């Protein structure tokens, strides 16, 4: 029996990279801050001390060029991992990602794989505001040729990252900043979580919640409140956005007939829109009730006074569920706690 240990999400990322690099000398790690004293929220901690500079190195502030170099390395047999401290930095390399990485396998008639992983950190974070707090999963999930994954806890963070590194295709690996501190039991061994498979977080009959990334944590808090109200909820963590596992949420929707999709980003033209479209297309009868909730349709504010209105939380989610099931939900005093709206924990004094 393999031993497990209690670690946080960031440590699980670090462990996945470490164990993968030890197994395969062709894996390279590059990015702004990978060898910085803070090690990109400690996800790359000490890797520069374990591996030579030729395999773990900082890169210049030239995202488009470095992504092109990484694509060339991937086509030539290496397995690069590019790490960006914020998703917005990758926008400078979109031509390389969309027109090159995503297209080479197709354009070469399957002869040239691009085994590239691009780690993008998303979500709110200590007043970083409009240009550094976005969740842009939809942009990448829209592109054929890319795989897109969004882990929510340490176990699937390690397993999905190992799978992403092992995959022959370019994988966009999204890490929500607020997930980095989440703790969970993770096996010491090398293991893979399949890309393209969702998972049941809880099982239930009254309501289906479909979500991913950090919003899984909010859904779990909601589950505790609903359980006190004797409401049985089925929570599905998508884990992968492309390819998207439709089977579980369609099956659950047919069972509960009430579906709430909690988007990690914007709802308009977003992941939640795609899920609800799939449910609508596959339901033979209009006997279901559907809702979605996500980040406010506006640039993210820098001030906490406004940020608190931007993001879903357990209480705003509960209000939507009350409308969905047409029932008042009682929240006990145990759940009436102060909300931290723009800081993942009290020790994080940001921005990096």
Phi, psi and omega per residue, in radians:
X1 nan 2.269 -3.101
X2 -1.363 2.432 -3.127
X3 -1.345 2.620 3.069
X4 -2.083 2.730 3.070
X5 -2.399 2.710 -3.138
X6 -1.536 1.939 3.117
X7 -2.368 2.925 3.100
X8 -1.659 3.046 -3.059
X9 -1.016 -0.793 -3.134
X10 -1.084 -0.713 3.103
X11 -1.154 -0.599 3.104
X12 -1.150 -0.682 3.070
X13 -1.080 -0.825 3.137
X14 -1.025 -0.751 -3.120
X15 -1.166 -0.663 3.125
X16 -1.111 -0.745 3.124
X17 -1.166 -0.787 -3.117
X18 -1.041 -0.894 -3.070
X19 -1.173 -0.589 3.122
X20 -1.238 -0.729 -3.127
X21 -1.182 -0.545 3.084
X22 -1.208 -0.548 -3.111
X23 -1.434 -0.459 -3.019
X24 -2.414 1.945 -3.088
X25 -1.247 -0.171 3.125
X26 -1.446 -0.127 -3.133
X27 -1.405 2.272 3.115
X28 -2.120 2.559 3.111
X29 -2.129 2.164 -3.128
X30 -2.426 2.705 3.102
X31 2.711 2.729 3.088
X32 -1.132 2.005 3.073
X33 1.677 0.066 -3.117
X34 -1.123 -0.457 3.106
X35 -1.995 0.276 3.095
X36 -1.244 2.678 3.117
X37 -0.961 -0.470 3.110
X38 -1.618 -0.151 2.971
X39 0.892 0.770 3.130
X40 0.863 1.195 -3.119
X41 1.013 0.523 3.109
X42 1.226 0.227 3.121
X43 -1.316 -0.384 3.122
X44 -1.979 0.392 -3.023
X45 -0.973 2.199 3.021
X46 1.167 0.050 3.140
X47 -1.135 -0.545 3.097
X48 -1.225 -0.306 3.103
X49 -1.566 -0.369 -3.112
X50 -1.580 -0.641 -3.087
X51 -1.994 2.698 -3.124
X52 -1.179 2.837 -3.120
X53 -1.049 -0.438 3.131
X54 -1.222 -0.243 -3.124
X55 -2.004 -0.387 3.097
X56 -2.289 1.960 -3.056
X57 -2.657 2.596 3.012
X58 -1.207 2.795 3.108
X59 -2.309 2.725 3.131
X60 -1.173 2.849 3.118
X61 -1.349 1.235 -3.102
X62 -2.561 1.216 -2.953
X63 -1.053 -0.725 -3.103
X64 -1.138 -0.784 3.128
X65 -1.111 -0.795 -3.081
X66 -1.168 -0.600 3.089
X67 -1.177 -0.697 3.068
X68 -1.077 -0.726 3.087
X69 -1.086 -0.744 -3.139
X70 -1.122 -0.661 3.096
X71 -1.120 -0.753 3.089
X72 -1.065 -0.723 3.093
X73 -1.095 -0.733 -3.128
X74 -1.116 -0.778 3.126
X75 -1.096 -0.514 -3.100
X76 -1.522 0.019 3.059
X77 1.987 -0.140 3.069
X78 -1.469 2.966 -3.140
X79 -2.269 1.426 -3.074
X80 -1.317 2.557 2.952
X81 -2.084 2.036 3.052
X82 -1.742 2.306 -3.135
X83 -2.068 2.159 3.066
X84 -1.950 2.331 -3.132
X85 -1.195 -0.342 3.057
X86 -2.538 2.561 -3.132
X87 -1.037 -0.557 -3.076
X88 -1.073 -0.522 -3.136
X89 -1.127 -0.519 -3.134
X90 -1.239 -0.324 -3.131
X91 -1.085 -0.429 3.111
X92 -1.280 -0.187 -3.114
X93 -2.084 0.383 -3.042
X94 -1.130 -0.585 3.114
X95 -1.074 -0.760 3.137
X96 -1.146 -0.715 -3.101
X97 -1.211 -0.841 -3.024
X98 -1.414 -0.776 -3.055
X99 -1.572 -0.302 -3.104
X100 -1.985 -1.192 -3.061
X101 -0.973 -0.782 -3.074
X102 -1.305 -0.303 -2.990
X103 -1.877 -0.295 -2.972
X104 -1.094 -0.711 -3.141
X105 -1.063 -0.758 3.141
X106 -1.177 -0.828 -3.061
X107 -1.192 -0.428 -3.134
X108 -1.676 0.183 -3.124
X109 0.989 0.699 3.074
X110 1.431 0.114 -3.081
X111 -1.561 -0.378 -3.081
X112 -2.151 1.799 3.065
X113 -1.421 2.729 3.077
X114 -2.181 1.433 -3.131
X115 -1.371 1.355 -3.050
X116 -2.118 2.349 3.036
X117 -1.999 2.247 3.074
X118 -2.030 1.915 3.132
X119 -1.508 2.130 -3.123
X120 -2.149 2.196 -3.124
X121 -1.686 2.261 -2.983
X122 -2.131 3.012 2.940
X123 1.620 3.020 -3.077
X124 -1.077 2.746 3.107
X125 -3.080 1.571 2.896
X126 0.937 1.058 3.002
X127 1.232 0.397 -3.087
X128 -1.408 -0.229 2.873
X129 1.134 -2.688 -2.935
X130 -1.005 -0.592 -2.991
X131 -1.744 -0.073 -3.083
X132 -2.435 0.354 -3.092
X133 -2.267 0.275 -3.000
X134 -1.504 2.772 3.006
X135 -2.105 1.791 -2.959
X136 -1.920 0.634 -3.094
X137 -1.020 -0.645 -3.054
X138 -1.039 -0.669 -3.104
X139 -1.005 -0.802 -3.066
X140 -1.380 -0.619 3.134
X141 -1.161 -0.304 -3.131
X142 -1.305 -0.284 -2.928
X143 -1.726 2.035 3.015
X144 -1.078 2.445 -3.125
X145 1.782 -0.286 3.054
X146 -1.800 2.560 2.908
X147 -1.853 2.481 -3.060
X148 -2.286 2.144 -3.131
X149 -2.205 2.644 -3.090
X150 -2.468 1.467 3.130
X151 -1.174 2.736 -3.074
X152 -2.134 -0.269 -3.133
X153 -2.554 2.965 -3.061
X154 -1.038 -0.647 -3.097
X155 -1.091 -0.900 -3.108
X156 -1.378 -0.302 3.035
X157 -1.125 -0.830 3.128
X158 -1.162 -0.852 -3.081
X159 -1.126 -0.707 -3.135
X160 -1.261 -0.606 3.124
X161 -1.215 -0.707 3.068
X162 -1.056 -0.766 3.108
X163 -1.101 -0.685 -3.134
X164 -1.134 -0.746 3.129
X165 -1.144 -0.637 -3.119
X166 -1.339 -0.394 -3.066
X167 -1.160 2.587 -3.133
X168 -1.487 -0.094 -3.090
X169 -1.886 2.812 3.047
X170 -1.188 2.277 -3.110
X171 -2.124 2.241 3.017
X172 -1.641 2.064 -3.019
X173 -1.943 1.850 -3.087
X174 -1.593 2.270 3.067
X175 -2.127 2.058 3.067
X176 -1.321 2.319 -3.109
X177 -0.944 -0.605 -3.083
X178 -1.388 -0.161 3.073
X179 -1.417 -0.396 -3.005
X180 -0.996 -0.534 -3.107
X181 -1.606 -0.107 -3.132
X182 -1.157 2.339 -3.117
X183 -1.832 2.668 3.101
X184 -2.974 2.903 3.142
X185 -1.506 2.222 -3.058
X186 -2.235 2.294 3.093
X187 -1.078 2.536 3.088
X188 -1.211 -0.435 -2.995
X189 -1.293 2.948 2.993
X190 -1.379 2.103 3.127
X191 -2.553 2.737 -3.126
X192 -2.075 2.380 2.954
X193 -1.727 2.172 -3.035
X194 -1.065 2.321 3.018
X195 -1.307 2.348 3.132
X196 1.663 0.180 3.123
X197 -2.144 2.260 3.044
X198 -1.537 3.113 3.124
X199 -2.510 2.660 2.994
X200 -1.444 2.199 3.033
X201 -1.542 -0.788 3.006
X202 -2.391 2.798 3.077
X203 -1.988 2.478 -3.140
X204 -2.864 3.106 -3.040
X205 -2.184 -0.265 -3.014
X206 -1.610 -0.484 -2.989
X207 -2.753 2.501 3.051
X208 -1.930 2.237 2.989
X209 -1.980 2.169 3.080
X210 -1.956 2.217 -3.075
X211 -2.757 -3.061 -3.124
X212 -2.882 2.921 3.102
X213 0.968 -2.437 -3.040
X214 -1.106 -0.484 -3.107
X215 -1.124 -0.279 3.018
X216 -1.076 -0.699 3.122
X217 -1.101 -0.733 3.095
X218 -1.147 -0.648 3.119
X219 -1.127 -0.650 3.117
X220 -1.143 -0.676 3.077
X221 -1.116 -0.708 3.099
X222 -1.099 -0.709 3.125
X223 -0.964 -0.712 -3.132
X224 -1.134 -0.688 3.107
X225 -1.183 -0.770 -3.138
X226 -1.122 -0.641 3.135
X227 -1.081 -0.670 3.093
X228 -1.134 -0.437 3.123
X229 -1.668 0.197 3.121
X230 1.022 0.660 3.054
X231 -1.919 2.177 -3.052
X232 -1.658 2.029 -3.055
X233 -2.019 2.431 3.055
X234 -1.843 2.036 -3.134
X235 -1.814 2.238 3.118
X236 -2.052 2.143 3.083
X237 -1.660 2.012 -3.058
X238 -1.114 -0.682 -3.121
X239 1.151 -0.869 3.093
X240 -2.074 2.370 3.104
X241 -1.740 -0.446 3.035
X242 -2.608 1.974 0.001
X243 -1.229 2.637 -3.088
X244 -1.780 2.217 3.125
X245 -1.465 1.827 -3.077
X246 -1.512 -0.393 -2.937
X247 -1.022 -0.836 -3.054
X248 -1.172 -0.813 -3.065
X249 -1.291 -0.475 3.043
X250 -1.199 -0.759 3.112
X251 -1.087 -0.747 -3.141
X252 -1.181 -0.694 3.129
X253 -1.076 -0.697 3.119
X254 -1.161 -0.512 -3.130
X255 -1.376 -0.880 -3.017
X256 -1.545 -0.515 -3.130
X257 1.144 0.151 3.076
X258 -2.371 2.098 -3.006
X259 -2.240 2.256 3.005
X260 -2.087 2.153 3.064
X261 -1.804 2.125 3.110
X262 -1.777 1.874 -3.092
X263 -1.419 2.508 3.074
X264 -1.387 -0.352 3.130
X265 -2.199 -2.558 3.141
X266 -1.227 2.557 3.133
X267 -1.486 -0.607 -3.117
X268 -1.197 2.175 -3.116
X269 1.052 0.476 -3.014
X270 -1.874 -2.939 -3.141
X271 -1.096 -0.698 3.140
X272 -1.099 -0.617 3.097
X273 -1.090 -0.735 3.140
X274 -1.119 -0.751 -3.111
X275 -1.130 -0.784 -3.137
X276 -1.174 -0.573 3.075
X277 -1.143 -0.734 3.122
X278 -1.104 -0.751 3.130
X279 -1.098 -0.765 -3.130
X280 -1.102 -0.697 -3.119
X281 -1.218 -0.457 -3.043
X282 -1.762 -0.146 3.103
X283 -1.533 2.235 -3.101
X284 -1.402 -0.448 -3.117
X285 -2.270 2.583 3.129
X286 -1.491 1.140 -3.098
X287 -1.923 0.307 -3.062
X288 -2.093 2.814 3.088
X289 -2.115 2.255 -3.077
X290 -2.234 2.550 3.065
X291 -2.529 2.800 3.046
X292 -2.444 2.681 3.128
X293 -2.535 2.532 -3.132
X294 -2.873 -2.859 3.135
X295 -1.160 2.512 -3.131
X296 -1.001 2.507 -3.067
X297 -1.388 1.233 -3.090
X298 -2.833 2.739 2.995
X299 -0.992 2.528 -3.084
X300 -1.225 2.198 3.127
X301 -1.308 2.730 3.121
X302 -1.515 -0.513 -3.073
X303 -1.471 2.463 3.131
X304 -1.070 -0.599 -3.119
X305 -1.011 -0.559 3.105
X306 -1.723 -0.565 -3.102
X307 -1.026 -0.566 -3.097
X308 -1.130 -0.301 3.091
X309 -1.626 -0.057 -3.006
X310 -1.595 -0.520 -2.946
X311 -1.973 2.500 3.010
X312 -1.169 2.580 2.989
X313 -2.487 -3.125 -3.024
X314 -1.037 -0.527 -3.085
X315 -1.399 -0.706 3.071
X316 -1.195 -0.563 3.089
X317 -1.166 -0.741 3.119
X318 -1.041 -0.698 3.122
X319 -1.067 -0.681 3.113
X320 -1.208 -0.646 3.126
X321 -1.160 -0.646 3.090
X322 -1.025 -0.697 3.100
X323 -1.201 -0.642 -3.065
X324 -1.186 -0.745 -3.066
X325 -1.782 -0.050 3.117
X326 0.992 0.881 -3.111
X327 -2.627 2.434 3.092
X328 -1.319 2.288 3.136
X329 -1.880 2.193 -3.132
X330 -1.537 2.219 3.082
X331 -1.849 2.035 -3.110
X332 -1.224 2.868 -3.123
X333 -1.065 -0.456 3.141
X334 -1.048 -0.450 -3.086
X335 -1.722 -0.129 -3.129
X336 -1.468 1.326 -3.101
X337 -1.925 2.824 3.096
X338 -1.201 2.386 -3.133
X339 -1.659 2.368 3.011
X340 -1.705 2.005 -2.959
X341 -1.658 -0.419 -2.999
X342 -2.416 0.330 -3.080
X343 -2.506 2.054 -3.039
X344 -1.088 -0.542 3.022
X345 -2.753 2.869 -3.022
X346 -1.180 -0.329 -3.138
X347 -1.482 -0.282 -3.084
X348 -1.440 1.983 -3.125
X349 -1.939 0.200 2.953
X350 0.674 -3.020 0.011
X351 -1.410 -0.330 -3.102
X352 -2.163 nan nan
